[in-house]
Amino acid sequence: MEALILVLAKALVDHPDDVRVEVVEYENETTYELFVHSDDVGKVIGKHGKIAKALRTVITSASAKHSKRVNLDIIA
């Protein structure tokens, strides 16, 4: 899942070397924290959050076979 998030995020930003993902595990939930350069936050979020929503949809769909809930947090 981390690799999927990295590939998608690096394709969107101007500073792909600054993109990293950290995983925070809870009992029934996994949170992926996406760190990007401060100049690229708007590109990852998109107008009215459309790109962020699409990223979250792809991640949720990819994790459908697991019984854990998945979240994506975008951090500058």
GINOR-V679165 format. One record per residue. N is the residue number from 0. RES is the residue in three letters. BURIAL is + if it has 24 or more other ideal C-beta (glycine too) atoms within 12 Angstrom, else -. Layout:
n->N res->RES burial->BURIAL
n->N res->RES burial->BURIAL
This chain:
n->0 res->MET burial->+
n->1 res->GLU burial->-
n->2 res->ALA burial->-
n->3 res->LEU burial->-
n->4 res->ILE burial->+
n->5 res->LEU burial->+
n->6 res->VAL burial->-
n->7 res->LEU burial->+
n->8 res->ALA burial->+
n->9 res->LYS burial->+
n->10 res->ALA burial->-
n->11 res->LEU burial->+
n->12 res->VAL burial->+
n->13 res->ASP burial->-
n->14 res->HIS burial->-
n->15 res->PRO burial->-
n->16 res->ASP burial->-
n->17 res->ASP burial->-
n->18 res->VAL burial->+
n->19 res->ARG burial->-
n->20 res->VAL burial->+
n->21 res->GLU burial->-
n->22 res->VAL burial->-
n->23 res->VAL burial->-
n->24 res->GLU burial->-
n->25 res->TYR burial->-
n->26 res->GLU burial->-
n->27 res->ASN burial->-
n->28 res->GLU burial->-
n->29 res->THR burial->+
n->30 res->THR burial->+
n->31 res->TYR burial->+
n->32 res->GLU burial->-
n->33 res->LEU burial->+
n->34 res->PHE burial->+
n->35 res->VAL burial->+
n->36 res->HIS burial->+
n->37 res->SER burial->-
n->38 res->ASP burial->-
n->39 res->ASP burial->+
n->40 res->VAL burial->+
n->41 res->GLY burial->-
n->42 res->LYS burial->+
n->43 res->VAL burial->+
n->44 res->ILE burial->+
n->45 res->GLY burial->-
n->46 res->LYS burial->-
n->47 res->HIS burial->-
n->48 res->GLY burial->-
n->49 res->LYS burial->-
n->50 res->ILE burial->+
n->51 res->ALA burial->+
n->52 res->LYS burial->-
n->53 res->ALA burial->-
n->54 res->LEU burial->+
n->55 res->ARG burial->+
n->56 res->THR burial->-
n->57 res->VAL burial->-
n->58 res->ILE burial->+
n->59 res->THR burial->-
n->60 res->SER burial->-
n->61 res->ALA burial->-
n->62 res->SER burial->+
n->63 res->ALA burial->-
n->64 res->LYS burial->-
n->65 res->HIS burial->-
n->66 res->SER burial->-
n->67 res->LYS burial->-
n->68 res->ARG burial->-
n->69 res->VAL burial->+
n->70 res->ASN burial->+
n->71 res->LEU burial->+
n->72 res->ASP burial->+
n->73 res->ILE burial->+
n->74 res->ILE burial->-
n->75 res->ALA burial->-
